[in-house]
Every structure is written in C-alpha cells, then in structure tokens.
Amino acid sequence: MEGNGPQWLAPTSLDEALGMRAELQEEATVVAGGTFVGVLMNVGFMAPAALLSLRGVPGLSYIRADGELRIGPMTTHRAMELSPDVRRGWPALARAFGEVASPRVRNQATVGGVLADADYASDPPAMFLAMGARAVLRGPKGVREVPIENFILGYYETALAPDELLVEVRVPGGVEAGVYRKFRTRSSEDRPCVSVAAVRRGGELRLAVGAATSTPQYFPDLCAAVGSGTRRAREIGEEYASRIEPISDSRGSAEYRRRVIAVEVRRALEELAYV
Amino acid sequence: MSDPTRSSDTMSDPRADGSIRYSQDMEMEGMWHARILRSPYAHARIRRIDTSAVPEGVVVLTRDDIRDLNRYGCQIRDESVLAMDEVMFVGAPVVAVAAATRRAADEALPLIDVDYDELPAVFTEMEAIAPGAPLVHPRHYISENDAAYFGMRPIDGTNICHRFRIRHGDVDRAFAECDVVVEEVFTTDSAAHVPMEPHASLARWHEGRLEVWSGTQTPFNNRMDLAGIFGLQPEQVRIVCPPMGGSFGAKTFVRTEAIAAALARKTGRPVKVVLDRAEEWQTMNRHPATLWMKIGAMRDGTLVAKHVACWANTGAHADSGPGVAQKMGYASPGPYRIPNVWVDSHCVYTNTPPNGAYRGYGQMQCIWASERLMDMLARRLDMDPYTLRMKNILREGDTYCTGEIMHDVAFEECLRRSAEAIGYHTSDDHAGKGVCVLMKGMQTPSRASIAIEAEDDGTFTIRCATIEMGQGARPAIRQMAAELLGVPMERVTYPDPDTDLVPYDTRTTSSRSTHVMSRALVEAVRDLEKNGKRGVGEVTDKGGLDPDTGQGIASSHWHQGAAGAVVDVDVETGKLHVRHVHASIYAGKVVRRAAAELQNEGSIIMGLGTALFENITFDGGQVTNANLSDYNIPSFHDMPRITHDLVEREGAQVYGLGETALPPIPAAIGNALAASGIHMTALPMTAERVLASIDGGGTVDEARRREMRDIVEAGLHRSEKS
C-alpha cells in the first residue's frame, strides 16, 4: 500500500539498535512482538513516525537458568510458558505467562514488550514483581538494573530513558512456592479484573496485586507481617483492599475490585499455606 | 465465481481453502474506495461542512449532493443517505468520500471540518418515554417497503415509533381473583453481532440502472428501498448477494448500500464500502430492553392472568425495531395456556446507534423476563418450576392468546428432554439447576419462491433469493432439490442470488428459509416435470396480527425449544461458572444433521455470551468498547459442557432452527441461580451483578421495583391516551 506509513527501522545488531534509539529517542517507537503497538496503531490511538523493530537483532531471545533466571527481551510468552527451566525453578512464572490471552497472542508477545508497555491490565508484571525480578536497561551511559517495582511507574510509564533499551530480565532463584491467581470477569481470553501474584522464598513473602490500578501493588510491611505470622490472611486481604485505590473499567468497578482484592489476596495466601 | 456450497463438509470447502469471495472481496475495474466521516455528537444540528482542504483525486459526498434523494427505512422512513440538518447518534454518517485507494480516502477524512450545535439527547428507553424527553424524530412516516408488513402504530410527538397490544380477556379483573400474583422488572443490555466479515457493498451505475453487490440478508427489501431513494422503479435496481462471512441479523436492510450508490453516482465509477471493525458498533446492534411483567395464578398453579409492558430501545433509526418490539410482545406470554393476557410493547427511539435484527429477534429479551418470572411464581407457590410449567404448557390443539390454534406442538417434549439432560430431577431442591421453555415466531406473513432450471448438460441451476451467511441454507436447499430431482447433489448448482434472475422471496431471516424453501421446492420440481425447462414453486403464508388487539396469526409456524443449565457460583466474588447447558430444539425433520447441530451449538455459544458478559457500554451515547479487546465474545475456554438435541417426528415438516437455541440460554442460567437463592433481573449476569444480588440476600430491591412500576404505569397511561 502506498502512502506515508511509519518509517520501519530494522537494526541487525544490538549496538545498531541502541545507536538508533539514542539518536531518535521518542521519535521512534520500539516494537518487539507488536501485540501492543500493532493494536494501538490499528485502532488509531498511536501514529508513530518511525518503528524501531528488534525482530532482526540476534541474540535477544533466550532463557538461561543458572541459579538466577536470565530472560532475553525478545523471548515470547509461549517460550516462558513452556520452558522446562522456568517450569522447574519458577513454575508460578510459567503459569502466569500461560494465562495470557490465547496461544496466538502468546506466540507473538514478548517479555520485554509486556514490561516496557507497562499496561496496567497485563499479567506478567505483577508476577515479575512478586518474583523480585529486575529489568536490565542499557543506554549510552551504560547498564543499570532496576527492580520491577521501580521500573513500572504509572499507566504505560516506565523508568526507561528515551535512549535506553530493556535488554534482559533477571529473576532470582530459590523460589519455595509461588501462586498466580488471575481473576477474570468476562472471557477466559480477557485480561484480569484483578490478579494476585505471590512468592515465598527463604521465609520471605512478596505479594503483588495486578490489574487493579496503574501499577502492580506491593506492600512490604504487610508481607512481612504475614511472614512473621502476626497477621492473618483475611486481615492482609482486607488491608490490601483498603490501601489500593482501584480503577473502574469494563472489567469491574472500583468498589467491586476492592471486594475481589480482599478475597483473592486471602486465597493466594491460603494457597501458600498462610492462614 | 466459485460455488461456496460445493462439498461444504470437506477441506475443499472454499471457506477453508480461501477461494470463497465474500462481499468485501468484490472488485471491479476502475473501482474506488469509500470512507465515512461520522458524527462525534449524539444529537446536534450541523451548522457548516467545510471540505475545501480535501485534495484533488478524492470525491466528497455531502448533504448538498443528496438533496434530490428520498428518505428511506424498512419500516419507518426515518433515514437519509447522510445526515441532513441534524445528527442523531454518535457515529451517524455525515460526509462520505471516495478515492482510488482506501488510504487516500482515509487520509481525506481529518481534512473535513464540520461545525455542530449540540442538542439535548436521550439514551435509554425509559428516559426516552419520560414526559418532556427530547424527541429524536418529531414525526414518524410509515415506510412503503414491504418490510412494513404489519399495522404500524407510531405515536407522533413521542419517541415511540410503534406500539403493539394484545387484549385477551380482562387482566385487571382476573388478577383480583388470583391466589398469588408476582411482578418484576427485567432489563437486557445491548450486544454486538460480531460477524467475522464487516458490512461491505459495491455499487455502480450501468446503462441507467443501479447495480449493487452486497452482503445482505434482504435483497428484495434493499432493492425496494434503493429504488425509493433514487426515484427508480424496483426493476431498475439489481442486487447481487455474494456469501457473507456471518451476519446474525446485522446485515439486514439498507446499511452501506445507499452511500456506495450515491458515491458511485457522483464519481461515475464503481464504489466499494467496507466498514472497519469499530464502525460495526455504530451501524447495527441489538435492542436493549426494559420489560415489566405481572403474572397471577391459583393456589394449584393454574395460570390465570398475565400483563406485560416492554420497551425496546431501537436507537436513532427504527430500522426493523417495530418488528422486533412486536415479536417481543407477542411471544412474551410464553407457551402457556393463560385465559387473560394483556401486552403493551413499544419500540422507542433514543440517540444511540440503530438497533435491529439480532439472532432471535426480540425473543431472548422477552424469554429472559417471562421465564425468570415463571420461576419466581413457582417459588411463591412453593411448586417445582418444572411442574408449574408442565401444568400450564401449550399442547396440541390449544389456543394461544392471539386466538390461533397450535399445531404440531412439541414444547412438553423439549422441556422434558432438557430437564432430563441436565439431571434436573436428581435432587429435590434443584440447587444450581434451571430450565426454560420457549416459543419463537417466524416471519408471518411471508412469500417464498424458487426456480429450478434444467441445463443442457444434465445439471440443474437453482434460482433462489435465499442468502448464504454461513448458516448452511444453500447446501440444505441444494440437498433437498437433489433428493426431489433424484440426482447427486453435485449436479445441482446454486449461484449467488441476483434479483434480476431469482424469483421473489421475503428475505433470509427468522430461521424461515429451509422451511419455506422445502415446501416451494416440491412445487418447483412438480412444475419442472411438466414443462421440462424451468420449474417455479411458490408458497405464501398468510397471517399477521391486529396491532391493537393482538388477535390473528402471529406465526404460521412456531419455533419451539427448551434449555437447561447447571451452574455454580463463587459466592465471595459473584463469579458464575456454567457447568453444563443443554438445548432441545424441535426440528420436525432434520435436513443436514451436521449443519443443524452446528446451528444449535452456535446459538448456545452466542446465548452464553449474552448471559454472562456481552454488553455494549456507552458514555453520552458514545460506544466505549467498540473493539474486541474491550467487548468480549466467548472463547473456546469459556465453553461449559454443551449438549443438545434435535427433536424429530415422523412425517413432520422441516422446521427452521437457526436461532431457537439462543433465547433460552440466559433464562435457564438465571433460573439455575434462582434455585440457589440468587435472584437476577438484569442481563448480562456479570460477576459484579451476581455479587450485588448475593449481598441483597437474593431479595428484590423493592424501591427499584416501585420506581419501575411508577414508570410503567405512567408510560402505559400515556400510550393508552394516544
């Protein structure tokens, strides 16, 4: 088709990609699997001047498990769901990826994409947060590691600088138990109305509520109180519900989400054998 | 063009190998592409349209180009090709453009400047009937299209474009004599049809005639409306109907064809219109409805009286809404013997996109209300809901409240089978189990004709206006013809319907085609045997109802069915898990079993979407979920255990069954919840609504019921005066 579509930039090495990113910054939209950018462009919500595709950059799709889990940004959701390494050491993470949309979407959507989009209604961010994962960002000034809770800052807003790319996700090992509860109010292919991701590791608990507001919600003090046995699961659920300011959208009102958060947080804790 | 019905049960099916040509695939030399600029306001006066920034090479069509064209509408003449003085819904076509490429047309739209003066708007059917509500159309002009087939009763000076009544017995006196009376107000939200192929048409002017290729279920109605718009004789308009990638009622009557034709007239070229997915939500949806019902019985469960008042929200154009409201009204008493029945059904304008035919045509809404009400009555009587139904169910030779005698009646058998299939009788309290029985009318009166032409090579060509939209009507008709002719099906071809070549047929709606064409075919084959070259068969079904008394023949042929559902509920979140649904549908005689089973399954799946979560949301008349991420339809993983049966009888006619299994699904699920003490009155039964009902202890909000009754009484009073 003729016309003035976005310019298509297809670097063939990471250095070339970083160079284009540093030069064009916000003038080019980075595209990985295209399940987010493509949909927004199709409905007219986004009309970028240029698309910087990472598809042709070699070496960005990998899963390495060696005590710590290292994930390349172009790794697909489907690869995360099916990886024997992930299923062995981080089974709740594999399950969370397996709950996203449909196989067709999971074959296309990437780990880097779902974090960099920072869509409040995606499944993996809350799970990564509960896992204590870190995003590895690379730019002209070098490489930095940012914990997920400091990486996702708001609706579609991250700590990525305009000259940086997300080049890896690192997840610590030693997971003793993990749970991902995706509460849907509509189709099984829908995004969550509320999700709860919780991980127990060395007596430490990290529990994050996803899809309820702009960013995954994690309260270390409450998690510590559960770990030490000073607060009951029901109380923690109610406390999460009262501290979170949920949004209203087509998947549920704010008031309804509060009810569900209390129930689903309690259930997640019960699954992890906290009572 | 390839024949899309060729061996449709194999992988050589053109739908599977990609060789099928849908309406949106139509191409013609020199063809241009159209795009439509739509209103951002729900109700506004158009002050000025400035198209001066549109570059050369793009042809722009505005109201100034169509002042010579007539208004149209299949039942009420309330549409113009583009908005003239006012826009009446968000998404109303205001300007259309055509260019050599779709992109060039797209890029012209933001260059057009339209100034509006916003006007007061009204969005729900109950707001629209309130005194002093803004009027969407001040006057209502009845259409001359033969789709206006019943006595139309618009009420000028109100937003009511049709009201239909049944007056059978004396309900007020009868209620006074009842032991038990229950009443309730039910609501249903809007829904989208979501065919895979969007609306598409291509028009050209050729040798003084208008030719249109369109994915439509209603070729002859469109021919009539297009002739009216352009001041032509119907014979000067030719409609050709390629197969559709689904319709479910969305592609009925004039949708995109008039814009394509007007652009073709201005450009002097063939012009094609293919809508975007988002435009589908602005083009045709399902009627939201509010239904108040009151039923009275004696202590032993004998039904005595029923009064129904319902309002169907038809959006800014009536379209077939009057017909939907009438059918919603006449089926709302349900398949029961009730000596006193009053029905007041209304079709109401609002400033929302038009609502029209949707698989089931108003029946889902009235069955949701009437069958939920039967369970309420059973509980009040301390009777099993199944037993209450069986005690009053219509049987062979009974008289319905319209005065018609019921023949070939199968309600009892359908209900019995559905209850057995879900294990209804295995527990006394039936917790989590519900049943529902339904009657559904077919287009009446109607006329169907079909021609069979014997070719020199020993093959036969069928000339028939029945449209293929994935429902399998063409293979069914080919198979029936082949059986009557005594030849293999491969020797019977069935080209795309073309109004220049096919004899008249009312339309491909209301699950009527396989039934009526099975009868017309017998005559056509008999006629062919006489003359050897071309045989024509025609059947006419008389009937119709008096719009003021509801007496007459509602349906020449009743669709009959029942459903059962097994559910459980997460009582802490309200999330509903449907375990099993079963539908029993009266088929009379099955023509193509695999296709008939798929019709049942497709209907059940759409019914599940309606029951559980499908819901078009609006903000100030603007659809806020016009995409398939925000508007969910059921997916494979949402499917519970689905079973169904096709009830057949020796010597019975062929019965239509394309829609029957949809309307009972929501009520069966609602009744299953009721058996667990959760009382639902609104569709869809979202988790949030179920939780609200659980919070209320399963009781009804009395304040809401009183408020609704006041609105109902005031509404009936006003419509009585007119």
HADDOCK unambig.tbl for C-alpha pairs under 7 A between the chains (distance, minus, plus):
assign (segid A and resid 185 and name CA) (segid B and resid 575 and name CA) 6.94 0.50 0.50
assign (segid A and resid 185 and name CA) (segid B and resid 686 and name CA) 6.99 0.50 0.50
assign (segid A and resid 185 and name CA) (segid B and resid 687 and name CA) 6.08 0.50 0.50
assign (segid A and resid 186 and name CA) (segid B and resid 613 and name CA) 5.55 0.50 0.50
assign (segid A and resid 186 and name CA) (segid B and resid 632 and name CA) 6.86 0.50 0.50
assign (segid A and resid 187 and name CA) (segid B and resid 632 and name CA) 6.18 0.50 0.50
assign (segid A and resid 187 and name CA) (segid B and resid 633 and name CA) 6.77 0.50 0.50
assign (segid A and resid 187 and name CA) (segid B and resid 634 and name CA) 5.65 0.50 0.50
assign (segid A and resid 187 and name CA) (segid B and resid 635 and name CA) 6.44 0.50 0.50
assign (segid A and resid 187 and name CA) (segid B and resid 638 and name CA) 6.24 0.50 0.50
assign (segid A and resid 188 and name CA) (segid B and resid 635 and name CA) 6.74 0.50 0.50
assign (segid A and resid 188 and name CA) (segid B and resid 637 and name CA) 5.91 0.50 0.50
assign (segid A and resid 188 and name CA) (segid B and resid 638 and name CA) 5.76 0.50 0.50
assign (segid A and resid 189 and name CA) (segid B and resid 635 and name CA) 6.75 0.50 0.50
assign (segid A and resid 250 and name CA) (segid B and resid 630 and name CA) 6.84 0.50 0.50
assign (segid A and resid 256 and name CA) (segid B and resid 688 and name CA) 6.41 0.50 0.50
assign (segid A and resid 260 and name CA) (segid B and resid 573 and name CA) 5.93 0.50 0.50
assign (segid A and resid 263 and name CA) (segid B and resid 572 and name CA) 6.90 0.50 0.50
